[in-house]
Amino acid sequence: MSEGLTDVQKKILSVLNETEKPLAPKQIAEAVGVESKEVSANIKVLKKLGYVDSPVRCKYGITDSGKENV
């Protein structure tokens, strides 16, 4: 179901799916292995798609829709 998503976006969703708590872009970048700027840009796209939300300021978690695309 995750067609149309880039490899980085899929990895971001995977990392967020594996954690219970919201993560900052820097934490996600370390887990994915890319720069935090690239993570931030991809999170923006994922947020528009409804796959990621921001339950805590500057931290992100996966939504139910996002879990369906992991």
PDB file of N, CA, C, O and CB in Angstrom:
ATOM      1  N   MET A   1       0.790  -1.201   0.000  1.00  0.00           N
ATOM      2  CA  MET A   1       0.000   0.000   0.000  1.00  0.00           C
ATOM      3  C   MET A   1       0.833   1.265   0.000  1.00  0.00           C
ATOM      4  O   MET A   1       0.302   2.359  -0.195  1.00  0.00           O
ATOM      5  CB  MET A   1      -0.899  -0.002   1.165  1.00  0.00           C
ATOM      6  N   SER A   2       2.119   1.130   0.214  1.00  0.00           N
ATOM      7  CA  SER A   2       2.984   2.297   0.329  1.00  0.00           C
ATOM      8  C   SER A   2       3.575   2.725  -1.012  1.00  0.00           C
ATOM      9  O   SER A   2       4.611   3.388  -1.046  1.00  0.00           O
ATOM     10  CB  SER A   2       4.096   2.013   1.305  1.00  0.00           C
ATOM     11  N   GLU A   3       2.920   2.349  -2.128  1.00  0.00           N
ATOM     12  CA  GLU A   3       3.425   2.782  -3.419  1.00  0.00           C
ATOM     13  C   GLU A   3       3.371   4.297  -3.495  1.00  0.00           C
ATOM     14  O   GLU A   3       2.458   4.932  -2.967  1.00  0.00           O
ATOM     15  CB  GLU A   3       2.620   2.145  -4.570  1.00  0.00           C
ATOM     16  N   GLY A   4       4.367   4.863  -4.163  1.00  0.00           N
ATOM     17  CA  GLY A   4       4.431   6.310  -4.266  1.00  0.00           C
ATOM     18  C   GLY A   4       5.305   6.942  -3.205  1.00  0.00           C
ATOM     19  O   GLY A   4       5.682   8.108  -3.330  1.00  0.00           O
ATOM     20  N   LEU A   5       5.634   6.200  -2.164  1.00  0.00           N
ATOM     21  CA  LEU A   5       6.516   6.720  -1.125  1.00  0.00           C
ATOM     22  C   LEU A   5       7.965   6.410  -1.484  1.00  0.00           C
ATOM     23  O   LEU A   5       8.262   5.367  -2.065  1.00  0.00           O
ATOM     24  CB  LEU A   5       6.155   6.121   0.256  1.00  0.00           C
ATOM     25  N   THR A   6       8.869   7.335  -1.129  1.00  0.00           N
ATOM     26  CA  THR A   6      10.293   7.109  -1.377  1.00  0.00           C
ATOM     27  C   THR A   6      10.838   6.140  -0.326  1.00  0.00           C
ATOM     28  O   THR A   6      10.188   5.864   0.682  1.00  0.00           O
ATOM     29  CB  THR A   6      11.085   8.453  -1.355  1.00  0.00           C
ATOM     30  N   ASP A   7      12.041   5.635  -0.583  1.00  0.00           N
ATOM     31  CA  ASP A   7      12.674   4.730   0.386  1.00  0.00           C
ATOM     32  C   ASP A   7      12.869   5.416   1.734  1.00  0.00           C
ATOM     33  O   ASP A   7      12.667   4.804   2.782  1.00  0.00           O
ATOM     34  CB  ASP A   7      14.027   4.232  -0.148  1.00  0.00           C
ATOM     35  N   VAL A   8      13.260   6.688   1.704  1.00  0.00           N
ATOM     36  CA  VAL A   8      13.468   7.435   2.952  1.00  0.00           C
ATOM     37  C   VAL A   8      12.149   7.577   3.706  1.00  0.00           C
ATOM     38  O   VAL A   8      12.116   7.403   4.924  1.00  0.00           O
ATOM     39  CB  VAL A   8      14.074   8.832   2.662  1.00  0.00           C
ATOM     40  N   GLN A   9      11.067   7.889   3.005  1.00  0.00           N
ATOM     41  CA  GLN A   9       9.766   8.032   3.654  1.00  0.00           C
ATOM     42  C   GLN A   9       9.328   6.709   4.273  1.00  0.00           C
ATOM     43  O   GLN A   9       8.770   6.692   5.370  1.00  0.00           O
ATOM     44  CB  GLN A   9       8.712   8.524   2.648  1.00  0.00           C
ATOM     45  N   LYS A  10       9.577   5.601   3.578  1.00  0.00           N
ATOM     46  CA  LYS A  10       9.235   4.288   4.119  1.00  0.00           C
ATOM     47  C   LYS A  10      10.046   3.984   5.371  1.00  0.00           C
ATOM     48  O   LYS A  10       9.525   3.424   6.336  1.00  0.00           O
ATOM     49  CB  LYS A  10       9.465   3.201   3.069  1.00  0.00           C
ATOM     50  N   LYS A  11      11.334   4.358   5.352  1.00  0.00           N
ATOM     51  CA  LYS A  11      12.192   4.133   6.521  1.00  0.00           C
ATOM     52  C   LYS A  11      11.733   4.984   7.700  1.00  0.00           C
ATOM     53  O   LYS A  11      11.745   4.523   8.841  1.00  0.00           O
ATOM     54  CB  LYS A  11      13.661   4.446   6.182  1.00  0.00           C
ATOM     55  N   ILE A  12      11.329   6.224   7.430  1.00  0.00           N
ATOM     56  CA  ILE A  12      10.835   7.111   8.492  1.00  0.00           C
ATOM     57  C   ILE A  12       9.597   6.493   9.137  1.00  0.00           C
ATOM     58  O   ILE A  12       9.497   6.439  10.363  1.00  0.00           O
ATOM     59  CB  ILE A  12      10.509   8.529   7.928  1.00  0.00           C
ATOM     60  N   LEU A  13       8.662   6.032   8.324  1.00  0.00           N
ATOM     61  CA  LEU A  13       7.454   5.405   8.864  1.00  0.00           C
ATOM     62  C   LEU A  13       7.808   4.157   9.671  1.00  0.00           C
ATOM     63  O   LEU A  13       7.208   3.898  10.714  1.00  0.00           O
ATOM     64  CB  LEU A  13       6.479   5.045   7.726  1.00  0.00           C
ATOM     65  N   SER A  14       8.770   3.396   9.193  1.00  0.00           N
ATOM     66  CA  SER A  14       9.190   2.184   9.893  1.00  0.00           C
ATOM     67  C   SER A  14       9.773   2.518  11.264  1.00  0.00           C
ATOM     68  O   SER A  14       9.447   1.868  12.257  1.00  0.00           O
ATOM     69  CB  SER A  14      10.218   1.412   9.055  1.00  0.00           C
ATOM     70  N   VAL A  15      10.636   3.531  11.315  1.00  0.00           N
ATOM     71  CA  VAL A  15      11.240   3.953  12.589  1.00  0.00           C
ATOM     72  C   VAL A  15      10.162   4.433  13.554  1.00  0.00           C
ATOM     73  O   VAL A  15      10.169   4.068  14.730  1.00  0.00           O
ATOM     74  CB  VAL A  15      12.284   5.074  12.357  1.00  0.00           C
ATOM     75  N   LEU A  16       9.243   5.245  13.061  1.00  0.00           N
ATOM     76  CA  LEU A  16       8.174   5.761  13.917  1.00  0.00           C
ATOM     77  C   LEU A  16       7.243   4.644  14.387  1.00  0.00           C
ATOM     78  O   LEU A  16       6.701   4.706  15.491  1.00  0.00           O
ATOM     79  CB  LEU A  16       7.372   6.831  13.172  1.00  0.00           C
ATOM     80  N   ASN A  17       7.061   3.639  13.562  1.00  0.00           N
ATOM     81  CA  ASN A  17       6.196   2.514  13.914  1.00  0.00           C
ATOM     82  C   ASN A  17       6.812   1.660  15.021  1.00  0.00           C
ATOM     83  O   ASN A  17       6.093   1.032  15.798  1.00  0.00           O
ATOM     84  CB  ASN A  17       5.923   1.653  12.681  1.00  0.00           C
ATOM     85  N   GLU A  18       8.135   1.639  15.090  1.00  0.00           N
ATOM     86  CA  GLU A  18       8.836   0.807  16.063  1.00  0.00           C
ATOM     87  C   GLU A  18       8.945   1.445  17.447  1.00  0.00           C
ATOM     88  O   GLU A  18       9.377   0.785  18.392  1.00  0.00           O
ATOM     89  CB  GLU A  18      10.207   0.493  15.555  1.00  0.00           C
ATOM     90  N   THR A  19       8.567   2.700  17.583  1.00  0.00           N
ATOM     91  CA  THR A  19       8.709   3.384  18.864  1.00  0.00           C
ATOM     92  C   THR A  19       7.346   3.750  19.449  1.00  0.00           C
ATOM     93  O   THR A  19       6.380   3.983  18.721  1.00  0.00           O
ATOM     94  CB  THR A  19       9.567   4.639  18.704  1.00  0.00           C
ATOM     95  N   GLU A  20       7.293   3.794  20.749  1.00  0.00           N
ATOM     96  CA  GLU A  20       6.051   4.136  21.453  1.00  0.00           C
ATOM     97  C   GLU A  20       5.866   5.647  21.579  1.00  0.00           C
ATOM     98  O   GLU A  20       4.741   6.143  21.642  1.00  0.00           O
ATOM     99  CB  GLU A  20       6.040   3.497  22.842  1.00  0.00           C
ATOM    100  N   LYS A  21       6.994   6.376  21.614  1.00  0.00           N
ATOM    101  CA  LYS A  21       6.929   7.819  21.875  1.00  0.00           C
ATOM    102  C   LYS A  21       7.281   8.630  20.635  1.00  0.00           C
ATOM    103  O   LYS A  21       7.963   8.122  19.745  1.00  0.00           O
ATOM    104  CB  LYS A  21       7.867   8.193  23.021  1.00  0.00           C
ATOM    105  N   PRO A  22       6.835   9.869  20.559  1.00  0.00           N
ATOM    106  CA  PRO A  22       7.176  10.735  19.425  1.00  0.00           C
ATOM    107  C   PRO A  22       8.682  11.005  19.382  1.00  0.00           C
ATOM    108  O   PRO A  22       9.337  11.080  20.421  1.00  0.00           O
ATOM    109  CB  PRO A  22       6.399  12.068  19.510  1.00  0.00           C
ATOM    110  N   LEU A  23       9.211  11.148  18.187  1.00  0.00           N
ATOM    111  CA  LEU A  23      10.636  11.399  17.996  1.00  0.00           C
ATOM    112  C   LEU A  23      10.880  12.731  17.303  1.00  0.00           C
ATOM    113  O   LEU A  23      10.057  13.197  16.514  1.00  0.00           O
ATOM    114  CB  LEU A  23      11.267  10.273  17.191  1.00  0.00           C
ATOM    115  N   ALA A  24      12.024  13.336  17.611  1.00  0.00           N
ATOM    116  CA  ALA A  24      12.451  14.556  16.935  1.00  0.00           C
ATOM    117  C   ALA A  24      13.099  14.180  15.603  1.00  0.00           C
ATOM    118  O   ALA A  24      13.594  13.063  15.454  1.00  0.00           O
ATOM    119  CB  ALA A  24      13.438  15.375  17.825  1.00  0.00           C
ATOM    120  N   PRO A  25      13.104  15.101  14.632  1.00  0.00           N
ATOM    121  CA  PRO A  25      13.730  14.805  13.338  1.00  0.00           C
ATOM    122  C   PRO A  25      15.179  14.319  13.460  1.00  0.00           C
ATOM    123  O   PRO A  25      15.614  13.451  12.703  1.00  0.00           O
ATOM    124  CB  PRO A  25      13.691  16.035  12.465  1.00  0.00           C
ATOM    125  N   LYS A  26      15.916  14.882  14.415  1.00  0.00           N
ATOM    126  CA  LYS A  26      17.316  14.476  14.599  1.00  0.00           C
ATOM    127  C   LYS A  26      17.400  13.002  15.009  1.00  0.00           C
ATOM    128  O   LYS A  26      18.262  12.270  14.522  1.00  0.00           O
ATOM    129  CB  LYS A  26      18.004  15.367  15.664  1.00  0.00           C
ATOM    130  N   GLN A  27      16.508  12.569  15.901  1.00  0.00           N
ATOM    131  CA  GLN A  27      16.489  11.168  16.329  1.00  0.00           C
ATOM    132  C   GLN A  27      16.129  10.250  15.158  1.00  0.00           C
ATOM    133  O   GLN A  27      16.718   9.181  14.992  1.00  0.00           O
ATOM    134  CB  GLN A  27      15.486  10.972  17.489  1.00  0.00           C
ATOM    135  N   ILE A  28      15.160  10.676  14.354  1.00  0.00           N
ATOM    136  CA  ILE A  28      14.748   9.886  13.189  1.00  0.00           C
ATOM    137  C   ILE A  28      15.896   9.818  12.186  1.00  0.00           C
ATOM    138  O   ILE A  28      16.162   8.762  11.611  1.00  0.00           O
ATOM    139  CB  ILE A  28      13.476  10.494  12.524  1.00  0.00           C
ATOM    140  N   ALA A  29      16.577  10.947  11.977  1.00  0.00           N
ATOM    141  CA  ALA A  29      17.689  10.996  11.029  1.00  0.00           C
ATOM    142  C   ALA A  29      18.793  10.028  11.418  1.00  0.00           C
ATOM    143  O   ALA A  29      19.368   9.364  10.555  1.00  0.00           O
ATOM    144  CB  ALA A  29      18.248  12.410  10.940  1.00  0.00           C
ATOM    145  N   GLU A  30      19.094   9.941  12.706  1.00  0.00           N
ATOM    146  CA  GLU A  30      20.124   9.015  13.177  1.00  0.00           C
ATOM    147  C   GLU A  30      19.712   7.571  12.904  1.00  0.00           C
ATOM    148  O   GLU A  30      20.541   6.751  12.507  1.00  0.00           O
ATOM    149  CB  GLU A  30      20.387   9.220  14.680  1.00  0.00           C
ATOM    150  N   ALA A  31      18.455   7.264  13.113  1.00  0.00           N
ATOM    151  CA  ALA A  31      17.969   5.900  12.905  1.00  0.00           C
ATOM    152  C   ALA A  31      17.907   5.530  11.424  1.00  0.00           C
ATOM    153  O   ALA A  31      18.162   4.385  11.050  1.00  0.00           O
ATOM    154  CB  ALA A  31      16.593   5.736  13.532  1.00  0.00           C
ATOM    155  N   VAL A  32      17.566   6.507  10.586  1.00  0.00           N
ATOM    156  CA  VAL A  32      17.408   6.254   9.152  1.00  0.00           C
ATOM    157  C   VAL A  32      18.750   6.338   8.428  1.00  0.00           C
ATOM    158  O   VAL A  32      18.970   5.642   7.436  1.00  0.00           O
ATOM    159  CB  VAL A  32      16.415   7.252   8.539  1.00  0.00           C
ATOM    160  N   GLY A  33      19.646   7.193   8.927  1.00  0.00           N
ATOM    161  CA  GLY A  33      20.956   7.348   8.303  1.00  0.00           C
ATOM    162  C   GLY A  33      21.012   8.439   7.250  1.00  0.00           C
ATOM    163  O   GLY A  33      21.790   8.358   6.299  1.00  0.00           O
ATOM    164  N   VAL A  34      20.184   9.463   7.424  1.00  0.00           N
ATOM    165  CA  VAL A  34      20.215  10.619   6.519  1.00  0.00           C
ATOM    166  C   VAL A  34      20.275  11.892   7.355  1.00  0.00           C
ATOM    167  O   VAL A  34      20.160  11.842   8.579  1.00  0.00           O
ATOM    168  CB  VAL A  34      18.966  10.635   5.569  1.00  0.00           C
ATOM    169  N   GLU A  35      20.457  13.037   6.691  1.00  0.00           N
ATOM    170  CA  GLU A  35      20.523  14.314   7.398  1.00  0.00           C
ATOM    171  C   GLU A  35      19.154  14.714   7.930  1.00  0.00           C
ATOM    172  O   GLU A  35      18.127  14.364   7.348  1.00  0.00           O
ATOM    173  CB  GLU A  35      21.068  15.407   6.478  1.00  0.00           C
ATOM    174  N   SER A  36      19.144  15.445   9.034  1.00  0.00           N
ATOM    175  CA  SER A  36      17.872  15.842   9.643  1.00  0.00           C
ATOM    176  C   SER A  36      17.067  16.779   8.741  1.00  0.00           C
ATOM    177  O   SER A  36      15.839  16.806   8.826  1.00  0.00           O
ATOM    178  CB  SER A  36      18.126  16.516  10.985  1.00  0.00           C
ATOM    179  N   LYS A  37      17.741  17.548   7.877  1.00  0.00           N
ATOM    180  CA  LYS A  37      17.024  18.420   6.926  1.00  0.00           C
ATOM    181  C   LYS A  37      16.195  17.573   5.963  1.00  0.00           C
ATOM    182  O   LYS A  37      15.059  17.922   5.641  1.00  0.00           O
ATOM    183  CB  LYS A  37      18.023  19.315   6.130  1.00  0.00           C
ATOM    184  N   GLU A  38      16.767  16.459   5.507  1.00  0.00           N
ATOM    185  CA  GLU A  38      16.051  15.576   4.595  1.00  0.00           C
ATOM    186  C   GLU A  38      14.869  14.924   5.302  1.00  0.00           C
ATOM    187  O   GLU A  38      13.801  14.754   4.715  1.00  0.00           O
ATOM    188  CB  GLU A  38      16.995  14.504   4.030  1.00  0.00           C
ATOM    189  N   VAL A  39      15.068  14.561   6.562  1.00  0.00           N
ATOM    190  CA  VAL A  39      13.977  13.979   7.356  1.00  0.00           C
ATOM    191  C   VAL A  39      12.857  14.999   7.524  1.00  0.00           C
ATOM    192  O   VAL A  39      11.684  14.665   7.357  1.00  0.00           O
ATOM    193  CB  VAL A  39      14.493  13.509   8.746  1.00  0.00           C
ATOM    194  N   SER A  40      13.206  16.228   7.848  1.00  0.00           N
ATOM    195  CA  SER A  40      12.195  17.272   8.038  1.00  0.00           C
ATOM    196  C   SER A  40      11.368  17.494   6.777  1.00  0.00           C
ATOM    197  O   SER A  40      10.149  17.648   6.846  1.00  0.00           O
ATOM    198  CB  SER A  40      12.861  18.580   8.455  1.00  0.00           C
ATOM    199  N   ALA A  41      12.030  17.510   5.631  1.00  0.00           N
ATOM    200  CA  ALA A  41      11.320  17.700   4.364  1.00  0.00           C
ATOM    201  C   ALA A  41      10.366  16.533   4.096  1.00  0.00           C
ATOM    202  O   ALA A  41       9.241  16.737   3.640  1.00  0.00           O
ATOM    203  CB  ALA A  41      12.323  17.847   3.200  1.00  0.00           C
ATOM    204  N   ASN A  42      10.817  15.328   4.377  1.00  0.00           N
ATOM    205  CA  ASN A  42       9.979  14.146   4.147  1.00  0.00           C
ATOM    206  C   ASN A  42       8.840  14.060   5.151  1.00  0.00           C
ATOM    207  O   ASN A  42       7.747  13.607   4.811  1.00  0.00           O
ATOM    208  CB  ASN A  42      10.822  12.879   4.217  1.00  0.00           C
ATOM    209  N   ILE A  43       9.083  14.489   6.376  1.00  0.00           N
ATOM    210  CA  ILE A  43       8.018  14.493   7.384  1.00  0.00           C
ATOM    211  C   ILE A  43       6.901  15.448   6.959  1.00  0.00           C
ATOM    212  O   ILE A  43       5.721  15.167   7.167  1.00  0.00           O
ATOM    213  CB  ILE A  43       8.579  14.899   8.777  1.00  0.00           C
ATOM    214  N   LYS A  44       7.280  16.559   6.370  1.00  0.00           N
ATOM    215  CA  LYS A  44       6.292  17.526   5.889  1.00  0.00           C
ATOM    216  C   LYS A  44       5.347  16.864   4.885  1.00  0.00           C
ATOM    217  O   LYS A  44       4.133  17.063   4.940  1.00  0.00           O
ATOM    218  CB  LYS A  44       6.994  18.746   5.244  1.00  0.00           C
ATOM    219  N   VAL A  45       5.913  16.077   3.970  1.00  0.00           N
ATOM    220  CA  VAL A  45       5.124  15.363   2.956  1.00  0.00           C
ATOM    221  C   VAL A  45       4.249  14.307   3.636  1.00  0.00           C
ATOM    222  O   VAL A  45       3.057  14.201   3.348  1.00  0.00           O
ATOM    223  CB  VAL A  45       6.055  14.699   1.892  1.00  0.00           C
ATOM    224  N   LEU A  46       4.848  13.533   4.533  1.00  0.00           N
ATOM    225  CA  LEU A  46       4.103  12.475   5.225  1.00  0.00           C
ATOM    226  C   LEU A  46       2.971  13.046   6.075  1.00  0.00           C
ATOM    227  O   LEU A  46       1.913  12.433   6.212  1.00  0.00           O
ATOM    228  CB  LEU A  46       5.046  11.654   6.103  1.00  0.00           C
ATOM    229  N   LYS A  47       3.208  14.223   6.640  1.00  0.00           N
ATOM    230  CA  LYS A  47       2.175  14.870   7.460  1.00  0.00           C
ATOM    231  C   LYS A  47       0.986  15.287   6.583  1.00  0.00           C
ATOM    232  O   LYS A  47      -0.167  15.130   6.985  1.00  0.00           O
ATOM    233  CB  LYS A  47       2.761  16.110   8.203  1.00  0.00           C
ATOM    234  N   LYS A  48       1.268  15.816   5.389  1.00  0.00           N
ATOM    235  CA  LYS A  48       0.200  16.204   4.464  1.00  0.00           C
ATOM    236  C   LYS A  48      -0.615  14.990   4.029  1.00  0.00           C
ATOM    237  O   LYS A  48      -1.823  15.092   3.814  1.00  0.00           O
ATOM    238  CB  LYS A  48       0.787  16.911   3.233  1.00  0.00           C
ATOM    239  N   LEU A  49       0.050  13.835   3.900  1.00  0.00           N
ATOM    240  CA  LEU A  49      -0.631  12.597   3.518  1.00  0.00           C
ATOM    241  C   LEU A  49      -1.420  11.989   4.680  1.00  0.00           C
ATOM    242  O   LEU A  49      -2.220  11.074   4.484  1.00  0.00           O
ATOM    243  CB  LEU A  49       0.382  11.585   3.000  1.00  0.00           C
ATOM    244  N   GLY A  50      -1.186  12.508   5.896  1.00  0.00           N
ATOM    245  CA  GLY A  50      -1.893  11.998   7.064  1.00  0.00           C
ATOM    246  C   GLY A  50      -1.231  10.781   7.700  1.00  0.00           C
ATOM    247  O   GLY A  50      -1.848  10.101   8.520  1.00  0.00           O
ATOM    248  N   TYR A  51       0.017  10.499   7.333  1.00  0.00           N
ATOM    249  CA  TYR A  51       0.720   9.333   7.865  1.00  0.00           C
ATOM    250  C   TYR A  51       1.482   9.640   9.150  1.00  0.00           C
ATOM    251  O   TYR A  51       1.828   8.729   9.902  1.00  0.00           O
ATOM    252  CB  TYR A  51       1.676   8.796   6.829  1.00  0.00           C
ATOM    253  N   VAL A  52       1.742  10.919   9.402  1.00  0.00           N
ATOM    254  CA  VAL A  52       2.513  11.355  10.562  1.00  0.00           C
ATOM    255  C   VAL A  52       1.777  12.517  11.205  1.00  0.00           C
ATOM    256  O   VAL A  52       1.178  13.345  10.518  1.00  0.00           O
ATOM    257  CB  VAL A  52       3.973  11.760  10.164  1.00  0.00           C
ATOM    258  N   ASP A  53       1.826  12.572  12.538  1.00  0.00           N
ATOM    259  CA  ASP A  53       1.275  13.739  13.224  1.00  0.00           C
ATOM    260  C   ASP A  53       2.302  14.245  14.232  1.00  0.00           C
ATOM    261  O   ASP A  53       3.361  13.645  14.417  1.00  0.00           O
ATOM    262  CB  ASP A  53      -0.076  13.394  13.930  1.00  0.00           C
ATOM    263  N   SER A  54       1.971  15.347  14.870  1.00  0.00           N
ATOM    264  CA  SER A  54       2.881  15.969  15.821  1.00  0.00           C
ATOM    265  C   SER A  54       2.170  16.136  17.166  1.00  0.00           C
ATOM    266  O   SER A  54       1.653  17.209  17.475  1.00  0.00           O
ATOM    267  CB  SER A  54       3.388  17.339  15.287  1.00  0.00           C
ATOM    268  N   PRO A  55       2.152  15.055  17.965  1.00  0.00           N
ATOM    269  CA  PRO A  55       1.455  15.128  19.245  1.00  0.00           C
ATOM    270  C   PRO A  55       2.183  15.998  20.277  1.00  0.00           C
ATOM    271  O   PRO A  55       1.573  16.474  21.235  1.00  0.00           O
ATOM    272  CB  PRO A  55       1.269  13.737  19.798  1.00  0.00           C
ATOM    273  N   VAL A  56       3.477  16.198  20.077  1.00  0.00           N
ATOM    274  CA  VAL A  56       4.295  17.028  20.954  1.00  0.00           C
ATOM    275  C   VAL A  56       5.051  17.995  20.054  1.00  0.00           C
ATOM    276  O   VAL A  56       5.486  17.626  18.963  1.00  0.00           O
ATOM    277  CB  VAL A  56       5.280  16.161  21.842  1.00  0.00           C
ATOM    278  N   ARG A  57       5.206  19.224  20.508  1.00  0.00           N
ATOM    279  CA  ARG A  57       5.886  20.232  19.694  1.00  0.00           C
ATOM    280  C   ARG A  57       7.250  19.719  19.210  1.00  0.00           C
ATOM    281  O   ARG A  57       8.073  19.265  20.005  1.00  0.00           O
ATOM    282  CB  ARG A  57       6.062  21.539  20.497  1.00  0.00           C
ATOM    283  N   CYS A  58       7.468  19.801  17.913  1.00  0.00           N
ATOM    284  CA  CYS A  58       8.719  19.420  17.249  1.00  0.00           C
ATOM    285  C   CYS A  58       9.070  17.936  17.366  1.00  0.00           C
ATOM    286  O   CYS A  58      10.227  17.555  17.185  1.00  0.00           O
ATOM    287  CB  CYS A  58       9.840  20.226  17.814  1.00  0.00           C
ATOM    288  N   LYS A  59       8.094  17.115  17.661  1.00  0.00           N
ATOM    289  CA  LYS A  59       8.299  15.666  17.673  1.00  0.00           C
ATOM    290  C   LYS A  59       7.162  15.023  16.903  1.00  0.00           C
ATOM    291  O   LYS A  59       6.050  15.549  16.853  1.00  0.00           O
ATOM    292  CB  LYS A  59       8.376  15.106  19.132  1.00  0.00           C
ATOM    293  N   TYR A  60       7.454  13.880  16.304  1.00  0.00           N
ATOM    294  CA  TYR A  60       6.487  13.269  15.398  1.00  0.00           C
ATOM    295  C   TYR A  60       6.221  11.813  15.740  1.00  0.00           C
ATOM    296  O   TYR A  60       7.094  11.089  16.218  1.00  0.00           O
ATOM    297  CB  TYR A  60       6.972  13.376  13.974  1.00  0.00           C
ATOM    298  N   GLY A  61       4.994  11.414  15.479  1.00  0.00           N
ATOM    299  CA  GLY A  61       4.578  10.037  15.691  1.00  0.00           C
ATOM    300  C   GLY A  61       3.802   9.567  14.473  1.00  0.00           C
ATOM    301  O   GLY A  61       3.364  10.374  13.653  1.00  0.00           O
ATOM    302  N   ILE A  62       3.636   8.266  14.363  1.00  0.00           N
ATOM    303  CA  ILE A  62       2.946   7.686  13.220  1.00  0.00           C
ATOM    304  C   ILE A  62       1.443   7.607  13.505  1.00  0.00           C
ATOM    305  O   ILE A  62       1.036   7.347  14.637  1.00  0.00           O
ATOM    306  CB  ILE A  62       3.515   6.284  12.893  1.00  0.00           C
ATOM    307  N   THR A  63       0.632   7.830  12.487  1.00  0.00           N
ATOM    308  CA  THR A  63      -0.822   7.718  12.623  1.00  0.00           C
ATOM    309  C   THR A  63      -1.259   6.310  12.221  1.00  0.00           C
ATOM    310  O   THR A  63      -0.451   5.520  11.732  1.00  0.00           O
ATOM    311  CB  THR A  63      -1.549   8.791  11.753  1.00  0.00           C
ATOM    312  N   ASP A  64      -2.522   6.006  12.426  1.00  0.00           N
ATOM    313  CA  ASP A  64      -3.044   4.705  12.001  1.00  0.00           C
ATOM    314  C   ASP A  64      -2.900   4.536  10.485  1.00  0.00           C
ATOM    315  O   ASP A  64      -2.580   3.448  10.006  1.00  0.00           O
ATOM    316  CB  ASP A  64      -4.525   4.554  12.419  1.00  0.00           C
ATOM    317  N   SER A  65      -3.135   5.609   9.739  1.00  0.00           N
ATOM    318  CA  SER A  65      -2.961   5.562   8.281  1.00  0.00           C
ATOM    319  C   SER A  65      -1.514   5.276   7.913  1.00  0.00           C
ATOM    320  O   SER A  65      -1.237   4.548   6.960  1.00  0.00           O
ATOM    321  CB  SER A  65      -3.411   6.883   7.640  1.00  0.00           C
ATOM    322  N   GLY A  66      -0.610   5.844   8.664  1.00  0.00           N
ATOM    323  CA  GLY A  66       0.815   5.607   8.426  1.00  0.00           C
ATOM    324  C   GLY A  66       1.206   4.176   8.716  1.00  0.00           C
ATOM    325  O   GLY A  66       2.032   3.599   8.009  1.00  0.00           O
ATOM    326  N   LYS A  67       0.614   3.594   9.759  1.00  0.00           N
ATOM    327  CA  LYS A  67       0.913   2.201  10.112  1.00  0.00           C
ATOM    328  C   LYS A  67       0.480   1.251   9.012  1.00  0.00           C
ATOM    329  O   LYS A  67       1.099   0.205   8.818  1.00  0.00           O
ATOM    330  CB  LYS A  67       0.229   1.821  11.424  1.00  0.00           C
ATOM    331  N   GLU A  68      -0.567   1.599   8.295  1.00  0.00           N
ATOM    332  CA  GLU A  68      -1.039   0.772   7.183  1.00  0.00           C
ATOM    333  C   GLU A  68      -0.054   0.788   6.014  1.00  0.00           C
ATOM    334  O   GLU A  68      -0.113  -0.078   5.141  1.00  0.00           O
ATOM    335  CB  GLU A  68      -2.412   1.254   6.713  1.00  0.00           C
ATOM    336  N   ASN A  69       0.847   1.766   5.995  1.00  0.00           N
ATOM    337  CA  ASN A  69       1.790   1.903   4.886  1.00  0.00           C
ATOM    338  C   ASN A  69       3.211   1.470   5.234  1.00  0.00           C
ATOM    339  O   ASN A  69       4.145   1.713   4.470  1.00  0.00           O
ATOM    340  CB  ASN A  69       1.810   3.325   4.421  1.00  0.00           C
ATOM    341  N   VAL A  70       3.366   0.838   6.369  1.00  0.00           N
ATOM    342  CA  VAL A  70       4.719   0.383   6.768  1.00  0.00           C
ATOM    343  C   VAL A  70       5.012  -0.929   6.082  1.00  0.00           C
ATOM    344  O   VAL A  70       6.088  -1.496   6.269  1.00  0.00           O
ATOM    345  CB  VAL A  70       4.842   0.224   8.321  1.00  0.00           C
TER     346      VAL A  70
END
